[in-house]
């Protein structure tokens, strides 16, 4: 069997209400609690969304991470959002990320899929490896925060080469 290097799926159970998780993955303020230093979204008229406003299909975004300067950013678009348990957005190098909230065996599961990953033999730029490691950490941080735990992110830009930024 051949490994599919164009897609990965990361799943984590989170002991939190699905609506609370949805707000964490579908509002600018929510993204900033577990994932980003800055999550700026703009509607189709290029008006910046309020931090607690639910983002919409077609919104564009600019993101920055803790532990990195403002020059490290992601600019892309929200491809789909369903209003209750799913968001899909463009991400690094034309990949697509889908985050879904599922109920499974009486557990709330957050499932993240990144697809459309281009083949790359260089481990320094391989998105399958780099994004896979990053999403594993950020989903664990989402779980920590949603379950009342610590924010595990490195917020010091001067601390380099750590797994939590």
Secondary structure, DSSP 8 states (H G I E B T S, - for coil): ----TTEEEEEEE--S-HHHHHHHHHBHHHHHHHT-SEEEEE-TT--B--TTSB--TT-EEEEE-TTS-TTSEEEEEEEEE-SSSEEEEEEGGGEEEEEEEEEETTEEEEEEEEE-------TTT-HHHHHHHHHHHHHHHHHHHHTT--------TT--S-TT-
